[in-house]
């Protein structure tokens, strides 16, 4: 596998899978910003590899210094919903200690600003018991690979899946599961 370095061409960078920690380490070593999502880091690095310069990022966030208002069942979720500690505590109190801000629920919260916390609790329960698989976003290639591996190989172990994943991410190209990935196990 190609080691992430400033001599790597952007097109080559895109052909490999790097862990978020690897991306952050590279950013640190080159004096680039290390915050943000994996996609933010990848975009920052691609720009740097193309231009040799730091990507100038303009924040569109408006910070509010108001004290958070008391959350009730009838409170509206509001625009730009953030999964903060006070909201986690509220949901844990209403739903129980098993509550988690899972991706599907977070997406529901962000796309329903006009709904209330009572509606959110109802949606949480529906989502929890839904048999529909969550779409895995691009930055979570490992999760998608493991899901696809077991869809086709329910007789194999997680160790087998991880060996295949490590092999797959070490070679150029996409990181989607393919049946010939199993050759590494032979």
N, C-alpha and C positions, 0 to 999 in steps of 0.2 A: 504494500500500500504506500502511496505517496504521503510523505510527512507534510503536514501543513507548514508552509514557510512563505515568506514574502516573495520568493522566486516562482511560486506556483502561478500558472496562468488561470484567470477566472474560469475559463471553459473546463480546465482540468479540475479545478476546485469543485465545480458542480457535479463532477462524475463520481465523487467519493462521498461517503457518509462520515461525518465527524460528530462526536458527542458534544453536547453543549459545553461541558467543562473544557474540552479541547479548544473550542472556539473562543471561550473566555480567556484561556491561557494565552492564545495567540494574540488576542486583542490587548491583553495586559502587556505582553512583551513588545508590542508595537506602539504602545501608548494610546490605544483606542479605547473608547467607552465600552464597559463590560456589562452594562445593565440592559435589560430588555429580554424579549423572547428569543428563542433559537432563530427564528426567521429574521428578527432584527439584527442579530449578530452575523448571520450569513450575508445579509444585504450590506452590512457595514464592511465586512471582509471583502466581498466581491468588489465594492467600490474602491477599497484600498488597493486591492490587487490590480485593478484597472488603471488607477490614477496615481497611486503612491501617496494619496492624501486622505485625511480623515473626512468621513461623510458628515456634512453639516446637517444636523437634524433640527427641525423646528417643531417645538412642542405645541400642540393645539389644545393642551389641557388648561383648563381654567381652575386654579386652586381656590377653594373656598375655605375661609377660616372660621366659618360658623360652627357653633357647637352642634353636634348631631342631635336631632330631635328624638323624642321618645318614640320607639317603634311599637305599634299596636297592630292587631289583626286587620284593622280597617285603614291603616296607613298605606298610601300609594307607593309602589316601588320607585317610580321616578326615572328620569333620564339618566344615562350613564351609571347604572347600578354597579356598585363595587361590592365584592364579597369580602367584607371587613369583619373584624373580630366581634363587634357589637351585633352584627347581623347573624353571624354564626351562633352566638350565644342565644339570640332570640329564637332561631330555628331549632337549636338543640332543646331549648325549654319547651317549645311547642310540639316537636316531632319526637324527641328522645335523643339519648346519647349516641345513637348510631348514625345521626345525621352527618352527611358529607356534601360539600359543594362539588358534585360530579359535573362533568363537562356538559352533559345534556341539560341538566337543571340550570347551570350557569347561562347557557344559550337561551333557555326559556326566559329567565329573569331579565336578561338584557334586551330581549325582543318584545317584552310586554310591559313597558314602563307605566302604562295606564292601569294595570292590574294592582290588586291589593296583596298584602302579605297573606291574607286568608286564601286568596286565589292561588298564590304561590305554593302554599302548603298542600292544597288539593292537587296542583300540578305535580308536585314532588312525589306524592303517593302514586299518581298515575304513571309517572316516568319510572319509578322504582319497580313497578310490577309489569311494565311493558316488556314484551319478549323481543321487541325490535332492537337490533344491534345498533350501537352508536357509530356514526361515521367517524373514523379516526383521521384527524387532520394531518397534513403533510409532514409537519415537524415530528410526528410520533411514528416514524417509519418502523422502529423496532416493534412497537405494539401491533402494528398492522401485519408485519411479517410473522410474528408469533401467532396471531389469530389465524392467518392464512395457512401457516404450517399445520396447525392442529385441525383445521377444516379438512385437510387432505391426508393427515397422518395421525389419527386418534390413537394409534397403537404405539406411538413414539413418546419419549419422555421430554420434559422441559430441557434437560441437559442436551438432548439431541437437537432440539430446536435452537438452543443457544449456540451450539457448535456450528450449525448451518448458518445462523445469522452472522456470527463472527467471520465465517468464510465469505459470505455474501458481501458484507460491508468492506472487506479488504480488497475487493476487485472493482475495476472500473465498471460503470454502468448503473442501472437502476438497482434498487434494493428490495424489489418485490420478490416474494417467494416463487420459486419455480421447482418443478419436480426433480430436475437434475441437480439441485442443491444437495440432495441426499447422498450424492457420490462421496462427499467429504466424510460420511459416516462409515464407509466401507473400508 
